[in-house]
Amino acid sequence: MMDIGKLFSLEGRVALVTGGSRGIGKMIVEGFLAAGCAKIYITARKVDEINATVAQFGDKIIGLPGDISNMEGIQKLADQIAEREGSLDILVNNAGAAWGQDFEEFSEAGWDRTMDLNVKTPFFLAQKLYPLLKAAGAQGRPAKIINIASVDGLRINPWETYPYQASKAAVIQLTQRLAARLVKDNIYVSAIAPGAFPSSMNKAARDHEEESAQGIPAKRIGNAEDMAGGAIYLASRAGDYVIGETLVIDGGIVHALLPSHFAKP
């Protein structure tokens, strides 16, 4: 008989979740812990947020503060992981940025920061951690990379967040290309496209839950269990036949929202 517990278990695995101290990243961290992860590294710029998450979840969480929006920070993080681990089972590229500004005034700084953190960082972090991921991957027990995209990479939103939408569409394509390259090394790449989840990036969902829920076919915003469930599925044995796919977790925004219900700016 199939053992459902083992199918979704992450027992003994080592993971890195970027941006893991809050929001969607923290939801994934909590889920991975519940699924049996042996050790989870998290990184973020704000030391106090990392310390709070470590204090909340215990000694299986290791905080590595830093800025991974640039190559120096990416290399530093990869070096820190390599100093501590001989292999890495799971990489979750969750850290991201958004920038909204009027089209005629949109700044190069906003464009560059968003595109760098959302697209360049996942690629180069995967590249720098490739030896550790390759060491962990084996036939029948692959290593996993999970990129966090967005529903805004699949459809247009009503806000002037030009590089955010472009970057998240790029993440979806990058996921497919990385999947094609890394599958031979037993590293399986997939992505999640979240809809409305409460976070500092989505303050509307966080601070105006009922109002935000009205534009979602499921009539609610996403919660920690929704996000953790999808991430655990992709990271565990349950998701071992899913390669290059983007899992949409959005309550129906992309595939079940009629045009007449689309939010107006």
C-alpha positions as CSV (number, residue, x, y, z in Angstrom):
1,M,0.0,0.0,0.0
2,M,1.2,3.5,-0.8
3,D,2.7,5.3,2.2
4,I,1.4,8.9,1.9
5,G,3.5,10.1,4.8
6,K,6.7,9.1,2.9
7,L,5.4,10.4,-0.4
8,F,5.3,13.9,1.0
9,S,8.1,13.6,3.5
10,L,11.2,15.8,3.4
11,E,12.9,13.9,6.2
12,G,16.7,14.4,6.4
13,R,16.8,17.0,3.6
14,V,18.7,20.2,3.7
15,A,17.1,23.3,2.1
16,L,17.9,26.9,1.4
17,V,15.0,29.4,1.2
18,T,15.9,32.9,0.1
19,G,13.7,35.6,1.6
20,G,12.7,33.0,4.2
21,S,12.2,35.2,7.1
22,R,8.7,36.6,6.2
23,G,5.8,36.3,3.8
24,I,5.7,33.4,1.3
25,G,9.2,32.4,2.1
26,K,8.3,32.0,5.8
27,M,5.2,30.0,4.9
28,I,7.4,27.6,2.9
29,V,9.9,27.3,5.7
30,E,7.1,26.4,8.1
31,G,5.8,23.7,5.7
32,F,9.3,22.2,5.1
33,L,9.8,21.9,8.9
34,A,6.5,20.2,9.3
35,A,7.4,17.8,6.5
36,G,10.6,16.8,8.3
37,C,13.4,18.9,6.8
38,A,16.5,18.3,8.8
39,K,17.9,21.8,8.3
40,I,16.7,24.9,6.5
41,Y,19.0,27.9,5.7
42,I,17.2,31.2,5.3
43,T,18.6,34.5,4.0
44,A,17.4,38.1,4.0
45,R,18.8,41.6,4.4
46,K,17.1,42.4,7.7
47,V,18.9,40.7,10.6
48,D,16.1,41.3,13.1
49,E,13.6,39.5,10.9
50,I,15.9,36.5,10.4
51,N,16.5,36.3,14.2
52,A,12.8,36.4,14.9
53,T,12.1,33.6,12.5
54,V,15.0,31.5,13.9
55,A,13.6,32.1,17.4
56,Q,10.1,31.1,16.4
57,F,11.0,27.9,14.6
58,G,14.0,26.6,16.5
59,D,17.5,25.3,15.9
60,K,16.7,23.6,12.6
61,I,16.6,27.1,11.0
62,I,20.0,28.7,10.3
63,G,20.0,32.4,9.4
64,L,22.5,33.9,6.9
65,P,21.9,37.6,6.6
66,G,22.9,39.3,3.3
67,D,22.0,41.1,0.2
68,I,21.8,38.7,-2.8
69,S,20.7,41.3,-5.3
70,N,24.3,41.5,-6.5
71,M,27.0,39.0,-7.5
72,E,29.1,39.6,-4.4
73,G,26.2,38.7,-2.1
74,I,25.2,35.7,-4.2
75,Q,28.8,34.3,-4.1
76,K,29.0,35.0,-0.3
77,L,25.8,33.0,0.3
78,A,27.0,30.1,-1.8
79,D,30.3,30.1,0.0
80,Q,28.6,30.1,3.4
81,I,26.4,27.1,2.4
82,A,29.5,25.2,1.0
83,E,31.4,25.8,4.2
84,R,28.6,24.1,6.2
85,E,27.3,21.5,3.8
86,G,28.6,18.9,1.3
87,S,25.3,18.9,-0.6
88,L,22.1,20.8,-0.8
89,D,18.8,19.0,-1.5
90,I,16.4,21.9,-2.1
91,L,16.9,25.5,-3.2
92,V,13.9,27.8,-3.1
93,N,14.5,31.1,-5.0
94,N,11.9,33.2,-3.2
95,A,13.6,36.5,-2.6
96,G,12.1,39.2,-4.8
97,A,11.3,42.9,-5.2
98,A,8.5,45.0,-6.8
99,W,8.5,48.5,-8.0
100,G,5.5,50.6,-9.1
101,Q,5.8,53.9,-10.8
102,D,4.1,55.9,-13.5
103,F,5.2,54.9,-17.0
104,E,6.5,58.4,-17.9
105,E,8.5,58.6,-14.7
106,F,9.7,55.0,-14.2
107,S,13.2,55.0,-13.0
108,E,16.2,52.9,-14.1
109,A,17.0,52.2,-10.5
110,G,13.5,50.6,-9.9
111,W,13.9,48.6,-13.1
112,D,17.3,47.3,-12.4
113,R,16.7,46.4,-8.7
114,T,13.5,44.4,-9.7
115,M,15.0,42.6,-12.6
116,D,18.3,41.9,-10.8
117,L,16.7,40.3,-7.7
118,N,13.9,38.6,-9.5
119,V,15.7,37.2,-12.5
120,K,19.5,37.4,-12.2
121,T,19.7,36.2,-8.6
122,P,17.8,32.9,-9.1
123,F,20.0,32.1,-12.1
124,F,23.3,32.8,-10.6
125,L,22.4,31.4,-7.2
126,A,21.5,28.1,-8.9
127,Q,24.8,28.4,-10.8
128,K,26.9,29.0,-7.7
129,L,25.1,26.2,-5.8
130,Y,25.2,23.8,-8.7
131,P,28.0,21.6,-7.2
132,L,26.1,21.1,-3.9
133,L,22.8,20.4,-5.7
134,K,24.5,18.0,-8.1
135,A,26.1,16.2,-5.1
136,A,22.6,15.8,-3.5
137,G,20.8,14.6,-6.7
138,A,20.5,11.0,-7.5
139,Q,18.3,8.8,-9.7
140,G,15.2,8.2,-7.7
141,R,16.0,11.1,-5.3
142,P,16.6,14.3,-7.2
143,A,17.7,17.6,-5.8
144,K,15.1,20.3,-6.4
145,I,15.1,24.0,-7.4
146,I,11.8,25.8,-6.9
147,N,11.6,29.3,-8.3
148,I,8.9,31.6,-7.0
149,A,7.2,33.4,-9.9
150,S,3.8,35.1,-9.8
151,V,0.4,35.2,-11.4
152,D,1.6,38.5,-12.7
153,G,3.9,36.7,-15.0
154,L,0.9,34.9,-16.5
155,R,-1.5,37.8,-17.0
156,I,-1.6,41.5,-16.8
157,N,-2.4,43.3,-13.6
158,P,-3.9,46.8,-13.4
159,W,-0.8,48.4,-11.7
160,E,2.2,50.0,-13.3
161,T,4.7,47.5,-12.1
162,Y,6.5,47.0,-15.4
163,P,9.7,45.2,-14.4
164,Y,7.9,43.1,-11.8
165,Q,5.5,41.6,-14.4
166,A,8.3,41.2,-16.9
167,S,10.6,39.6,-14.4
168,K,8.0,37.1,-13.2
169,A,7.3,36.0,-16.8
170,A,11.0,35.6,-17.2
171,V,11.2,33.4,-14.2
172,I,8.7,31.1,-15.7
173,Q,10.7,30.8,-18.9
174,L,14.0,30.5,-16.9
175,T,12.5,27.6,-15.0
176,Q,11.9,25.7,-18.2
177,R,15.3,26.4,-19.5
178,L,17.1,25.4,-16.3
179,A,14.9,22.3,-16.1
180,A,16.1,21.2,-19.5
181,R,19.8,21.7,-18.6
182,L,19.8,20.3,-15.1
183,V,17.6,17.3,-15.4
184,K,20.5,15.2,-16.5
185,D,22.3,15.9,-13.2
186,N,19.2,14.8,-11.3
187,I,18.3,18.4,-10.4
188,Y,14.7,19.0,-11.1
189,V,13.5,22.6,-11.5
190,S,10.0,23.8,-11.1
191,A,8.2,27.0,-10.1
192,I,5.3,28.3,-8.1
193,A,3.1,31.2,-9.3
194,P,1.4,32.6,-6.2
195,G,-1.7,34.8,-6.3
196,A,-2.8,36.9,-3.4
197,F,-1.0,36.0,-0.2
198,P,-0.5,38.3,2.8
199,S,3.0,39.8,2.7
200,S,5.0,43.1,2.8
201,M,5.0,42.9,-1.0
202,N,1.2,42.4,-1.2
203,K,0.0,44.8,1.4
204,A,-3.5,44.8,0.0
205,A,-3.9,41.1,0.8
206,R,-2.3,41.6,4.1
207,D,-4.1,44.7,5.3
208,H,-7.4,44.5,3.4
209,E,-8.1,40.7,3.3
210,E,-11.9,40.9,2.8
211,E,-11.7,43.5,0.0
212,S,-8.9,41.6,-1.8
213,A,-10.8,38.3,-1.6
214,Q,-13.7,39.8,-3.6
215,G,-11.7,39.6,-6.8
216,I,-10.7,36.0,-6.3
217,P,-12.9,33.2,-7.6
218,A,-12.2,31.1,-4.4
219,K,-13.4,34.2,-2.4
220,R,-10.4,34.2,0.0
221,I,-6.7,35.1,-0.1
222,G,-4.1,32.4,0.2
223,N,-2.8,31.2,3.5
224,A,0.3,29.4,4.8
225,E,-1.2,25.9,4.3
226,D,-1.9,26.7,0.6
227,M,1.6,27.8,0.0
228,A,3.3,25.1,2.1
229,G,1.2,22.4,0.4
230,G,2.4,23.3,-3.1
231,A,6.0,23.7,-2.0
232,I,6.1,20.4,-0.2
233,Y,4.5,18.6,-3.2
234,L,7.2,19.9,-5.5
235,A,10.1,19.4,-3.1
236,S,9.1,15.8,-2.0
237,R,8.9,12.5,-3.7
238,A,5.3,13.4,-4.6
239,G,6.6,15.9,-7.2
240,D,9.4,13.9,-8.7
241,Y,7.7,13.6,-12.1
242,V,7.1,17.4,-12.3
243,I,9.9,19.0,-14.2
244,G,9.9,22.6,-15.7
245,E,6.3,23.2,-14.7
246,T,4.9,26.3,-13.0
247,L,2.3,25.4,-10.3
248,V,-0.3,28.2,-10.1
249,I,-1.5,28.7,-6.5
250,D,-4.0,31.5,-6.7
251,G,-7.6,30.6,-5.9
252,G,-8.5,30.8,-9.6
253,I,-7.2,34.2,-10.6
254,V,-5.5,33.1,-13.7
255,H,-7.7,30.3,-15.0
256,A,-11.1,30.9,-13.4
257,L,-11.5,34.7,-13.4
258,L,-14.0,36.1,-15.9
259,P,-12.9,39.3,-17.7
260,S,-15.9,41.2,-16.2
261,H,-14.4,40.5,-12.7
262,F,-11.0,41.9,-13.4
263,A,-10.0,44.6,-10.9
264,K,-9.9,48.2,-12.1
265,P,-7.0,50.5,-11.0
